């Protein structure tokens, strides 16, 4: 299994940043024909998700929907750091994604991409990509 780290800089509190190119590069460099790719965030306030990476409005819309979703909840967060909303969204989105590798390429649909979902930015983040044969 080959493990690669992708650095990600975020500029907003809620933001989805495409890391698709970095994931594709990590898969190619791993030299695996057919296998699996695990993309993981080691942060408690940033998730990894797969969604449309063609229309640049989609990541902005998802970030806006996350803010609106939190605003619609009748909940009080007590965490002293003031970022329990970020922990909550990370739990909903999930801290990792597993994708197939076929013919040396990550198996994404035509419009799909991989995103770091930032919920406590702006920050410097690291996403770990592990690629191996099945």
C-alpha positions as CSV (number, residue, x, y, z in Angstrom):
1,X,0.0,0.0,0.0
2,X,1.3,3.5,-0.9
3,X,0.3,6.4,1.3
4,X,0.4,10.0,0.1
5,X,-0.5,13.3,1.8
6,X,-2.2,16.1,0.1
7,X,-1.9,19.6,1.7
8,X,-5.1,21.7,1.4
9,X,-5.5,25.4,2.3
10,X,-9.0,26.6,3.0
11,X,-10.1,30.2,3.0
12,X,-13.6,30.1,4.5
13,X,-15.3,28.7,7.5
14,X,-17.5,26.4,5.4
15,X,-15.9,25.4,2.1
16,X,-15.6,22.4,-0.2
17,X,-12.2,22.3,-1.9
18,X,-11.6,19.9,-4.8
19,X,-8.7,17.5,-4.2
20,X,-9.6,15.4,-7.2
21,X,-6.3,16.1,-9.1
22,X,-4.2,15.3,-6.1
23,X,-6.1,12.0,-5.5
24,X,-5.8,11.0,-9.2
25,X,-2.0,11.8,-9.1
26,X,-1.6,9.7,-5.9
27,X,-3.4,6.8,-7.6
28,X,-1.2,7.0,-10.7
29,X,2.0,7.3,-8.7
30,X,1.0,4.2,-6.6
31,X,1.2,2.1,-9.7
32,X,-1.8,-0.1,-8.8
33,X,-3.7,-1.6,-11.7
34,X,-6.9,-2.6,-9.8
35,X,-7.5,-2.0,-6.2
36,X,-8.8,0.5,-3.7
37,X,-8.1,4.1,-2.8
38,X,-9.0,5.4,0.7
39,X,-9.1,9.2,1.1
40,X,-9.1,10.3,4.8
41,X,-9.1,13.5,6.8
42,X,-7.3,13.3,10.1
43,X,-9.2,16.4,11.3
44,X,-12.3,16.5,13.6
45,X,-13.7,19.5,11.8
46,X,-13.1,18.6,8.1
47,X,-14.6,15.7,6.1
48,X,-14.1,14.0,2.8
49,X,-16.9,13.7,0.3
50,X,-17.5,12.8,-3.3
51,X,-19.8,15.0,-5.4
52,X,-20.1,16.9,-8.7
53,X,-16.8,18.5,-9.6
54,X,-17.9,20.0,-13.0
55,X,-20.1,22.9,-12.0
56,X,-18.3,25.2,-9.5
57,X,-21.6,26.2,-8.0
58,X,-22.1,22.8,-6.5
59,X,-19.4,23.0,-3.8
60,X,-20.6,26.6,-2.9
61,X,-24.2,25.4,-2.8
62,X,-23.3,22.5,-0.5
63,X,-21.4,24.8,1.9
64,X,-24.4,27.2,1.9
65,X,-26.8,24.3,2.5
66,X,-24.6,23.2,5.4
67,X,-24.9,26.6,7.0
68,X,-28.6,26.7,6.4
69,X,-29.1,23.2,7.8
70,X,-27.3,24.2,11.0
71,X,-29.4,27.4,11.2
72,X,-32.6,25.3,11.0
73,X,-31.7,23.1,13.9
74,X,-33.1,23.8,17.3
75,X,-30.0,22.9,19.2
76,X,-27.5,24.6,21.5
77,X,-23.9,23.6,21.2
78,X,-22.0,23.9,24.5
79,X,-18.4,23.1,23.3
80,X,-16.1,25.8,24.8
81,X,-14.2,26.3,21.5
82,X,-17.4,27.3,19.7
83,X,-17.0,24.9,16.8
84,X,-19.4,22.0,17.7
85,X,-21.2,22.8,14.5
86,X,-18.1,21.8,12.7
87,X,-17.7,18.5,14.6
88,X,-21.4,17.8,13.9
89,X,-21.1,18.4,10.1
90,X,-17.9,16.3,9.9
91,X,-19.7,13.4,11.6
92,X,-22.6,13.7,9.1
93,X,-20.3,13.9,6.0
94,X,-17.8,11.4,7.2
95,X,-14.0,11.6,7.6
96,X,-13.2,9.2,4.7
97,X,-14.2,7.8,1.3
98,X,-13.2,4.6,-0.3
99,X,-13.0,4.4,-4.1
100,X,-12.1,1.7,-6.5
101,X,-9.1,1.8,-8.7
102,X,-9.5,0.3,-12.2
103,X,-6.8,0.2,-14.9
104,X,-4.5,2.4,-12.8
105,X,-7.1,5.2,-12.5
106,X,-9.4,6.1,-9.6
107,X,-12.9,5.0,-10.6
108,X,-15.0,8.2,-10.5
109,X,-18.1,9.0,-12.6
110,X,-18.0,11.5,-15.4
111,X,-18.9,14.5,-13.2
112,X,-17.6,13.2,-9.8
113,X,-14.8,14.6,-7.9
114,X,-13.3,14.3,-4.4
115,X,-13.6,17.2,-1.9
116,X,-12.2,18.2,1.4
117,X,-15.2,19.6,3.2
118,X,-14.0,22.4,5.6
119,X,-16.3,23.3,8.5
120,X,-13.9,25.3,10.7
121,X,-11.8,27.3,8.4
122,X,-9.8,29.0,7.2
123,X,-7.1,26.4,7.9
124,X,-4.2,24.3,6.6
125,X,-5.3,20.7,6.3
126,X,-3.8,17.4,5.3
127,X,-5.7,14.7,3.5
128,X,-4.2,11.2,3.5
129,X,-4.6,9.0,0.4
130,X,-3.8,5.2,0.7
131,X,-3.8,3.1,-2.5
132,X,-3.4,-0.6,-2.6
133,X,-4.3,-3.8,-4.5
134,X,-7.3,-5.9,-3.4
